[in-house]
Amino acid sequence: MPLTLPGRALAWSTALLTTIALTIPGMTATAGASADTAVTGGTVPGLTGAAAVAAAGPAADRFRELRQSSTRKAAVLAQLHTSWGVNFPNGQSAGMRATQSVVTGTGTTTSGGDYVYAPTAIPAGGACIEMTTAYTPSGPKLWAWDWCGGRDTVGKLTNMDSAFLAAYTTTVNGRPAYRTDIHKTSTTANTWTAYLYNYQTNVWDSYFTSTGTYDLPQFPFGWDMFEVYTSINPATGVGYYCTGLAGRAFESSSIQVLVNGVWTAANTTNAPTDGAVPSGSAFDCPALTFSVVHPNDNWLDQIGAPPSGNSAEAEASTNTLAGQAAVRSSSGASGGALVGYVGNGTANYLQFNGITSTAGAHSVRVYYASGATRSMTISVNGGTAISVSTPSTGGWDTVGSVVVTLNLVAVSNTIRFGNPTGWAPDFDRIVIS
């Protein structure tokens, strides 16, 4: 959220909005769709009360003090606390949904007293709940921050461990991501409820409910943002997080707001921007870049270069598209196109030709789009094919990925995708590392 810290912090509420229209069973994700208010799922596991506050620790203290305090201690002034994102003006909407990426694996902890809150999201209209992914020294955590009734603390906390990732994330644009919904569930007492979509049961599970008077009237809007609390590492000259999370990306996509009972894609009216895209140096991280992938409902922050690899597009003219396999346009694909109609018999296949590599086992990430769970076969240089499951990505223009290990030869390889017994997903690209 935009904050101005005297002599130090910068306020950014520039555009960050989300883009890809993620279609999930049991919910409507396209602009102009009516709100589905019936939530029949269970409850997301997590800590509440004193246990949640204790588990959040200093990360929550920093989060709170720089929103509420009008005078800050000198020790705090030595830190940088700033943010970049989109605002939701009061009166324009009364709820929000967003698909928020999660950084997983190694390099997900912070050091040096740094914390990254990305994304952090609260609807307009005096919402009680701010859903926040917090990267801390003990790893990523999901918070429901309670901003009503004078509580102003972590209302619920969930560690983003393997169990959470399995139930509440899917792959969106090559990254694990969860889908959140925060909207008012009672107008008489200003009651708000946050939900997460459960990809194992295909229903919305409740996360947290809060009721009372909104405690931050100085912020007459909601937001969806990338936010940092950092200090400079004397050894590197940049914020500690800039090194610890190097190569990582943070994305918010399919951002929607609830306008007159209708879920509507974020746009320049209901989610305006009010400044230029900032530089990474403004966040003590020159390697940090910000981009609006699609106005105004998709934003992406990248710290340094993503992991390198040999990438090849499915629609490349050097590939072989046999039988019914064909190129189609797709706004969600890396090159603007996918290859579909692969499988449902051995005659319909996609073959990547001339894939250069060193000899040996390589991780190959296959990017694809699929509105249903399917499978594919993969063979290298005419060898025996392996079968790989491809879970639904949530839509035919929403790209996800799976990783397989393939044995490649030196210099040049062919990699063939098919499915002799059913349709394969639509293919975007492959990346060999």
N, C-alpha and C positions, 0 to 999 in steps of 0.2 A: 504494500500500500504506500502511497506517497507520503513521505515524511521529510521535514526540514529540520536538520540538526544544526544548531548555530555553528558556523565556521567549519563544518565538516561534511555533514550529510547532504545529499542532493535529492531533490524530489523529481521522480519521473512517473508520469502516468500515461506515457505514450502508448501507442497502440500495441496491444498484443493479441488479441483476438484469435479465435480458433477457426480451423478450416475444414478438415475432412469431415464429411457427414457420416458418422459411425452409426450403422443400423444394428440395433441389438434386439433379439427376440423379447417381446413383452414391453417394449417401449418404442416411442416414435421419435425419430431424431432428425426429421426434415423440417425445414422452415415452414411455418404455417400449420404444424400439426397440433392437435388439441392435446392438452395435458392429460396423462394417465395418472390419476390420483390414487387408484387402488393398489396398494403394495401388500402383497400376500406372503412375503418371505419371512425369514427368521431375523436374528440379530447378529451383527458382526461381533466376533469376540474382541475383547479389549479390557483395559484397566479403566476404572472410574474413580472419582473422589480423590482421597488423599494418595492412593496408590498411583493414580495417573499423574498427579502433580509431582510426586517423588521421582517417578520414572522419567519425566520430562526434564527435571533438574535445571541447570543454568540456562539451557537453551530456551526454556519458557520464561525465565527471568528477563533475558535480553529482549525477547519478543514483546513482553508486556511493558517494560520500562520505557522503551523508546516510542511507544504509542501514547502513553498516558502522561509522562512527566513533562512539565513545562520548564523545569530547571534540572539540568543533569550534572552529575559529578564530573570532575576533571578526568577521572579514569575512563568514564564513558565517552567523553569527547575525543579521546584518543582513538576511538573506534570509528569505523565507517558503517553506517546503517542506511541503506538506500534500496530503491526498488524500481522496477520497470513493468508497465502493464497497461491494462485497459480499465476504464472506469465504467460503472453502471449508474447513471444518474437516478436519484430518487424520483419517483413518479413515472419512470419509463418501464419498470419491470418489478416483479415481486418474487423472484426465484431464479436459480441458474442451474445449469448442467454443464459439465465439462469432462473431457477425457484427459487425464493427467498422467504423464509418463513417470516411470520409477527407475532410478539408477540402481542396478543390481550388481552382484559379484564383488570383485576386489575394487578398491578405490571408492567406497561409498561412505567412508567416515571422514570427519573433519578433525583438524588439530589446531593448536595455537589459540584456542578460545574462539575459533570461527564457527559460524553456523550459517547454513544455507536453507532458506525456506522457499521451496520451489516445486510446484506452484502453491500459492496461498490464495484462497478464494472465499469471498463472502458476497452474497447478493445485495442488491439495493433494498431500500424500504425498511430500514431498521432491523436487519437480520441479526439473530442472536448467535449464529454459528459461523465460524471461519474455519473451513477445512484446509489443513496445511500439511504438506509433506516436508518434514524437517530432517535435514541431514546433520547428524551430531557425531561426537566422538565414539558413540556406541552403535552407530549405524542409522539407517533411515527409519523414521517413525511417522505414523499418521496421527494427526491431532484433530479433535473437534474442539476449537477454542470457544469458550462460553463468554459472550460479550453482553450478557443481560443480567438484570437483577443485582448488580454490584458484585457478581462473582469474579468475572474478569480473570479467568484462569483456564487451564486445560480441563475440559469436561470429560474427555475420553481419550485414551491413547492406545494405539495398536502397533506392535512391532511389525515391520514389513518383512516378515520372515518367509520361509518356503511355503508354509501353510497358507499365509495370506496371499502370496503371489499365485498359488495354485487355484484358489477360490475366486479371487477378486480382480485378477488382471488377465488381459488378453494381449496379443501382440498388435500394436498399431504403429505403422511406419517403421517397423523393425525394432520397436522398443516395448517392453512390458508397460502396461498402462491400466489404470483403474478408471471407472466411470462413476462420478458422483452427482447427486441430485440434492439440492438444498432449496426448500421452499416453505412458505408459511402454511401451517396446517390448522391454525385457528386464529381468527382475527380478533376475537374478544379479549384475549390475553396476550397477544403478540407471541404466539407459539410457533416455533420453527423446528423442522426435523430434517436431518441429513440422512441420506441413504447411499449405499454402495450397491452396484450391480454384481450379483453372484453369477459367475460364468459356469459354475458347476450345476446350479439348479435353475438357471435362466429366469430369476426373479430378482426384484430389488429387496435387499435386506436393510432393515433400519440400523442406523449407527448411533445417533444421539438426538435427543430432543431438549430444547431449552425454551423457557417462557419468562417474560418480564420486560422491563423497560430497557431499551437499547442504551448502553453506557458510553457510546462514542459519538455524541451528536455533532462533534466538531468535524466529522467526516460524513457529509451529506451524500454519500454514494457508496456503492459496493465496488469490488475490484477482483481481478484475477491476475496474479503477478509473480514475477521472479524477485526475490528479496534476499539480501545478504547482510550479515553482521560480521565484520572482518577487521583485522589489523594486519599491518604489513610485516612480513617476515624479513628481518634485517639481512638475512643471508641471500635472499632472492630479490628483494625490492618489490615484491607483489604480495597480495593477500595470501594467507596460508591456504585457503580453499582453492586458489587458482592453480596451485601445484597438486594438491591432493586429489582434486576432481578433474585433472587435465584429461582431455579427450572425451569428456562426458557431455551429454546433451540433455536438456530439459525442455519438454514440449507440452503445450496445452492445445488440444484440438477439439473440434466439434463443440465449441462453446455456444450455448443457447441460453436465452433468458425467457422468463415466463411473462408474457405481455397479454393482459386481459384474458388469462386462462389458456393461452396458446403458446406452446414452445416455439420460439422464433430464433433463427440463427443470429448471432451477434452481428451488428452492422454499425454504420457510422452514426446512426441516430440513438440506438439503445446501448451502444458500447463505444462512445467516441474516444478518439485520441486527442491529446492536447500538448504534443511536443514532438520533437525529432527523436528518432531512434538514438539512444545514447551510445557512447563509446565504452569499450571495456575498461579503459583507464579510469573512467568515472566510478568504477566498481573495484578499483585497485587490482585489476586483472586485464592487462592489455590484450591477452589472448582470447578474452570473452567477446563473442559477437552475438548480436541480437537481430532477429529477422521476423518480419511478418510474412508467414508462408502464404496466407490467404486472408485478405481483408474481409470481414474483420473478425474472423472466428478461429484463427490458428496462429500461434506464435511459437518461436523456437529460439533457445539460447544454447550456444555451443562454446565450450571452453577448449580452445585449441583445436587442432585437427582431429577428426574422428579416426579410429583405428584404420590403418592402411590395408589395402588388399587389392587384388586384381579383379576388377569389376567388368561384367559383360551384360549388356542389355538383351532381353529376350527377343526384342523386335529387330535386332541388328540384321543387316542384309547378308552378313556372312553366315548366319545360322540356317539350318534346314527346317522348314515347316512342312511336314508331310501330311498327306490326307486332308482332313478338314481343319487342321490347325491353322489359325489365322490371327492377324494383328487387329486389335481394336483400340480405340482411343480411351484413355482413362485419366481423369484429373488427378487421381491419387498416385499414379505411377511415377517413378523417378524420371523417365524419359517421355512421359505423357502418353505411353501406350503399354498395353499388355498383350500377351499371346494366349488366346483361349482355344476352346474346342480341342484340347489335348486329351487323348485317352479314349475310353469306350471302345476299345479294340486296339490291336497292335499297329494298325495302319496310320493312326493319328498321333504323331509325336512331334516334339520340339527337340532339336539337337543343336547344342552350342559347338561350333567348330573353331579350331585354332586356339584353344585355351592354353596359354603359356604357363609354365610352372617348373619348379624343381621336382626331382624324383622323390617320392615318398608320400606319407599320409598328410593330408591337408584338411583343415576345417573349411567347409564350403557353406556359406549362408545363402539359402534360397529364399528370395523375396517373392511373395505371391499374394493374390487376393481371392477370397472365397466367401460366399455368403452361407456356406454349409461346410460341415466337416467332411473332408474327402481324403484321398490318398494318392500318392504318385509313386512310380518306379523310377529308379535312376541307374543307369549303366555307364561305365567309363570305357572308352575305346573298344566297344563291342563286347565287353565282358558280361558276366552274370549280373542281372539287375537286382537291386535291393528295393524293398517297399518301405515307404515312409508315410506316416500319418500327417495330415495337414489340417489342424483345427480351423474352425471358422474364424475369419478375421473380423466378422461383423458386417461385411458388405462387399459387393463386387468391385468397388473402387477404393476400398480400405486395404492398404498393404500391410501384411505381417510377414513373419519369416520363421524358418526353422533352420537348424544347423545340423549338417551331416559330416561325417569323415569319409573322404574318398582317397583312394590310392592313385596318384597321378604319376605320369612319366615325365622325364625331362623334355623340355622344349614345347611340344604341342600335343593337345588332347582333344577328344570329343567327349561331350557329356550329354547323354540323351535322357529326356523326361517323357514319361508316358503313363498309361494305366490300361492294362489289357481287359479289365473287368468292369470298369466304370470311368466316369469323367474325372480328370485331374483338376486341380485349381487352375486359375489363370496366372501366368508367370510374368513377373516384372523384370528381375535380373538375378544374377548370382555374383557373390563376392568370395574370392579364394584367398585365404590367408595362411 
